């Protein structure tokens, strides 16, 4: 009989300080799922939002909300990589004790603390099922964006701009803004709509809707504008 214990089950250990955070149950579950993908030395994990939404049984936007909770609580860092995939870094020490020097190099892992096993747990505990899944996800969203945008020109330039834009905003937000832009009743003629790459490069998803054209304004709106224009002319004449 040996003293070592071989673990045949997959599990994640959650520190007490995580459980005591003022965050939702979904955020705690997300932390546990991320720990299954995290490297035990670097605490970095690379699962896609699609994978996390499947594991959490929720929408990608719900994953984003849970992620923000963990980031705001100091339990997680998130970074967009150049290939458009996300890198999550688990914070394994409480914000209260973070920065305390211990004898253990790099701190202890949320997966291995207190567990004796003969298995090599310095590698990623659970791998992303499909390596190209994040890229496929971005490709699908770009196709949706491009088909929704009201002026389809310069597709390759738009694709490059879309990938960069996804580092500054959530892809779903960009796609939704493009869909709303196409439905805008005050949309100008096509030649006056910016190219998709131009719109993306200037963060067009943050733009306000187009103002109503003069033909669509009520008589009251036109009268007020005319009055303001006359007052402006009088002020300029008096200077």
C-alpha positions in Angstrom: 0.0 0.0 0.0 1.4 3.4 -0.9 0.8 6.8 0.6 0.0 8.5 -2.7 -3.6 9.1 -3.9 -4.4 9.0 -7.6 -7.3 11.3 -8.5 -9.6 9.9 -11.2 -12.2 12.6 -10.8 -12.1 16.1 -12.2 -12.8 18.9 -9.7 -11.9 22.4 -8.8 -11.1 23.8 -5.4 -12.5 27.3 -4.6 -10.8 29.4 -1.9 -12.9 30.7 0.9 -12.3 34.3 0.0 -13.9 33.7 -3.5 -17.0 32.2 -1.8 -17.2 35.2 0.5 -17.1 37.8 -2.3 -20.3 39.8 -2.9 -20.8 38.3 -6.4 -23.4 36.2 -8.1 -23.5 32.4 -8.0 -22.8 32.4 -11.7 -19.6 34.4 -11.2 -18.4 31.9 -8.6 -19.2 29.0 -11.0 -17.4 30.8 -13.8 -14.3 31.0 -11.6 -14.5 27.3 -10.9 -14.8 26.5 -14.6 -11.9 28.8 -15.5 -9.8 27.0 -12.9 -10.4 23.8 -14.9 -8.7 25.4 -17.9 -6.0 27.3 -16.0 -2.3 26.4 -15.9 -1.4 25.7 -12.3 1.8 27.8 -12.4 0.7 30.8 -14.5 -3.0 30.6 -13.6 -3.8 31.6 -17.2 -6.7 30.0 -19.2 -7.8 30.4 -22.8 -11.4 29.0 -23.2 -13.6 30.9 -25.6 -16.7 32.7 -24.7 -18.7 30.0 -26.6 -17.2 27.2 -24.5 -17.8 29.1 -21.3 -21.4 29.8 -22.2 -21.9 26.1 -22.9 -20.4 25.1 -19.6 -22.4 27.8 -17.7 -25.5 27.1 -19.8 -26.1 30.8 -20.4 -25.6 33.3 -23.2 -22.2 34.9 -24.0 -23.4 38.2 -22.7 -24.2 36.5 -19.3 -20.6 35.2 -19.4 -19.4 38.8 -19.9 -21.4 40.0 -16.9 -20.1 37.3 -14.7 -16.6 38.0 -15.9 -17.0 41.7 -15.1 -18.1 40.8 -11.6 -14.9 38.7 -11.0 -12.7 41.5 -12.5 -14.3 44.2 -10.3 -13.9 41.9 -7.2 -10.2 41.4 -7.9 -10.5 37.7 -8.6 -9.8 37.8 -12.3 -7.9 39.6 -15.1 -8.9 39.5 -18.8 -6.9 40.4 -21.8 -7.7 40.3 -25.5 -4.9 38.6 -27.5 -3.8 39.6 -31.0 -5.6 36.5 -32.5 -8.8 37.8 -31.0 -9.0 35.1 -28.4 -9.3 35.9 -24.7 -6.7 35.2 -22.0 -8.1 34.9 -18.4 -5.7 35.1 -15.4 -7.1 33.8 -12.1 -6.1 35.8 -9.0 -5.5 33.1 -6.4 -4.8 35.4 -3.4 -7.4 37.5 -1.6 -7.0 41.3 -2.3 -6.5 41.6 1.5 -3.5 39.2 1.6 -2.2 39.9 -2.0 1.4 41.1 -1.9 2.3 39.2 1.2 5.7 37.4 0.6 5.5 33.6 1.2 7.9 30.8 0.9 6.1 29.3 -2.1 7.2 30.7 -5.4 4.4 32.3 -7.3 1.8 31.4 -4.6 -0.3 28.2 -4.6 -2.8 27.2 -7.2 -6.5 27.1 -6.5 -6.4 23.6 -8.0 -3.6 22.0 -6.0 -3.6 23.6 -2.6 -3.8 20.8 0.0 -4.1 18.1 -2.6 -1.5 15.3 -2.8 -1.4 13.5 -6.1 1.1 11.7 -8.3 -0.3 13.3 -11.4 1.6 16.1 -13.1 -0.7 19.1 -12.4 1.7 21.8 -13.7 0.1 21.6 -17.1 -3.3 23.0 -18.1 -5.9 21.0 -16.3 -8.4 20.9 -19.1 -7.7 22.0 -22.7 -9.9 24.0 -25.0 -11.9 21.5 -27.0 -11.2 23.2 -30.4 -8.1 25.3 -30.7 -9.6 27.4 -33.5 -13.0 28.0 -31.9 -12.3 31.6 -30.8 -11.2 32.5 -34.4 -14.3 30.7 -35.8 -16.5 32.6 -33.4 -15.0 36.0 -34.5 -15.3 35.0 -38.2 -18.9 34.2 -37.8 -19.6 37.5 -36.0 -17.8 39.4 -38.7 -19.9 37.8 -41.4 -23.0 38.8 -39.4 -21.6 42.4 -39.0 -20.7 42.7 -42.7 -24.1 41.4 -43.9 -25.9 43.8 -41.6 -23.8 47.0 -42.2 -25.7 49.3 -44.7 -22.7 49.8 -47.0 -20.8 46.7 -48.0 -17.4 47.8 -49.5 -13.8 46.9 -48.7 -14.5 43.6 -47.0 -10.9 42.7 -46.3 -10.2 46.1 -44.7 -13.4 45.8 -42.8 -12.3 42.3 -41.5 -9.0 43.7 -40.2 -10.7 46.6 -38.6 -13.3 44.4 -37.0 -10.6 42.2 -35.4 -9.0 45.3 -33.9 -12.3 46.7 -32.8 -13.0 43.5 -30.9 -10.1 44.4 -28.6 -11.9 47.6 -27.6 -15.5 46.4 -27.4 -17.5 43.2 -27.2 -18.1 41.8 -30.7 -21.9 41.5 -30.0 -22.1 45.2 -29.2 -20.5 46.1 -32.5 -22.8 43.7 -34.5 -25.9 45.0 -32.7 -24.8 48.7 -33.4 -24.4 47.8 -37.1 -27.9 46.2 -37.2 -29.4 49.3 -35.6 -27.5 51.6 -38.0 -29.1 49.7 -40.9 -32.5 50.2 -39.4 -32.0 53.9 -38.8 -34.9 55.8 -40.6 -32.7 58.8 -41.0 -29.8 57.0 -42.7 -28.3 59.1 -45.4 -27.9 58.0 -49.0 -25.4 55.2 -49.4 -22.6 57.3 -50.8 -22.6 59.3 -47.6 -22.4 56.3 -45.3 -18.8 55.6 -44.1 -17.1 52.5 -45.3 -17.3 49.7 -42.7 -13.6 49.9 -41.9 -13.9 53.6 -41.3 -16.9 53.2 -39.1 -15.1 50.5 -37.1 -11.8 52.4 -36.7 -13.5 55.4 -35.2 -15.6 53.3 -32.8 -18.8 54.0 -34.8 -20.9 51.7 -32.5 -20.8 54.6 -29.9 -22.3 57.1 -32.3 -25.7 58.6 -31.7 -28.5 57.9 -34.2 -28.7 60.2 -37.3 -30.8 63.4 -36.7 -34.1 63.6 -38.4 -34.0 65.1 -41.9 -35.7 68.4 -42.5 -38.5 66.7 -44.5 -39.3 64.5 -41.5 -39.4 67.3 -38.9 -42.7 68.7 -37.6 -43.7 72.3 -38.3 -42.9 73.2 -34.7 -39.4 71.8 -35.0 -38.8 73.7 -38.3 -40.2 76.9 -36.8 -37.9 76.6 -33.7 -34.8 76.0 -35.9 -35.8 78.9 -38.2 -36.1 81.2 -35.1 -32.8 80.1 -33.8 -31.2 80.8 -37.2 -32.7 84.3 -37.3 -31.5 85.0 -33.8 -28.0 83.8 -34.7 -28.0 86.2 -37.7 -29.2 89.1 -35.6 -26.4 88.4 -33.1 -23.8 88.2 -35.8 -25.1 91.5 -37.3 -24.9 93.3 -34.0 -21.2 92.4 -33.5 
